[in-house]
Amino acid sequence: MRVSEAWQDYALLDCSGGERLERWGDIVLIRPDPQVIWQTPKTHPLWQKANARYHRSKTGGGSWEVYSSMPPDWEVRYRDLTFRVKTMGFKHTGLFPEQAVNWDMVMRLIREADRPLKVLNLFAYTGGATIACLKAGASVVHVDASRGMVQWAKENAKASGVEERPVRWIVDDCIKFVQREIRRGNRYDVIIMDPPSYGRGPGGEVWKLEDEVYGFVSLCEQLLSPEAKLMLINSYTTGLSPSVMQYILQSTVQPKHGGAVSCDEIGLPVAGDGRVLPCGASAVWQK
């Protein structure tokens, strides 16, 4: 498992009984996690002193219960990156801290390249990978179907001091955008994608990952430049294992571009006890 271990403003303090106890800067949150199926004792004192807890509803969704005063949003830092976070619907904060291990990998690749790299970030959400790539010196095209998420990503770029770097902010359905880029003849050195399990585009287009991912990766392969360096697929979809995504990259990208494909889970260390919570899966083609 690849583990994000360099955080200072985030910590997974404990996890038990379907919940995570997390520190986000000075704010302590309790959030549900379906993978936390063990029932170890909740002895950490901050279980009783959290600022807020997210409760799932039996009818779907849920809501935050706030125990003590907290700001509507606040900033957390990772290395030299800064992100604005807040409590959102469906338990989220606008940032997936386990993705830091992928940010480090891509930033290292960009910094070690012998030329400026052009990055396409698809399903780019609030821009964690976009900000990392800009900070490392790449140019980025950031695509997400949600106008609100793209605006949030712009705010994160400003907070990290990279708002003047070469970046295009695109609100669009990712499949349609990729199809247009193929027709336009645009090519990229790095493609990053974090597709949702299920979603809808701005025009109501339905996305179901299991049905779409192979065809979508096949499309994206056509956008790789002759000197391409990397394609990264990340997934949180239950049942879509790292090895499945590896197989897709081996079937679509490797035959035409060579290189090597690897896959693994990504996770977060649990503070103080030496264990790691699996949080998702990534597959990487690299050359």
MOQUI-V335507 format. One line per field, one symbol per residue. ss: DSSP state (~ for helix, > for strand, _ for the rest). phi: phi as a letter, one per 40 degrees, with the letter a starting at -180 (. if undefined). burial: # if it has 24 or more other ideal C-beta (glycine too) atoms within 12 Angstrom, else .. Layout:
BEGIN
ss = ???
phi = ???
burial = ???
END
This chain:
BEGIN
ss = _>>>_____>>>>>>>__>>>>>>__>>>>>>____________~~~~___>>>>>_____>>>>>_______>>>>>__>>>>>___~~~_____~~~~~~~~~~~~~~~~_____>>>>>_____~~~~~~~~~__>>>>>>__~~~~~~~~~~~~~_______>>>>>__~~~~~~~~~~~___>_>>>>____>>>_____>>>~~~~~~~~~~~~~__>_____>>>>>>______~~~~~~~~~~~_~~~~__>>>>>>>>>>>_____>>>>>>>>>>>_
phi = .cbcbbcbcbaccaaafgbbbbbbgcbbbbbcacccccbcccccccdcbccabcbcccchgiacbccadaccaabbbbfbbbbcbacbcfgcbgabcccdccdcccccdcccccacbbbbbbfcfcgdcdcccccchccbbbbaccccccccccccccccgbccccabbbcaccccccdcccccgcbbcbbbabcccaabccbgccbbdccbccccccccdccccdbdbabbbbabccgccdcccccccccbccccbggbbbaacbabccdgbgcbccbiabbbcab
burial = .####.#.########..#######.#######..#.......#.##..#####.........#.....#...######.########..####################..#...##############################..##.######.##.#..#.#########.##..#....###########..#.#.....#.#..###.##########..##########..#.#.###.###.###..#...##########.....############
END
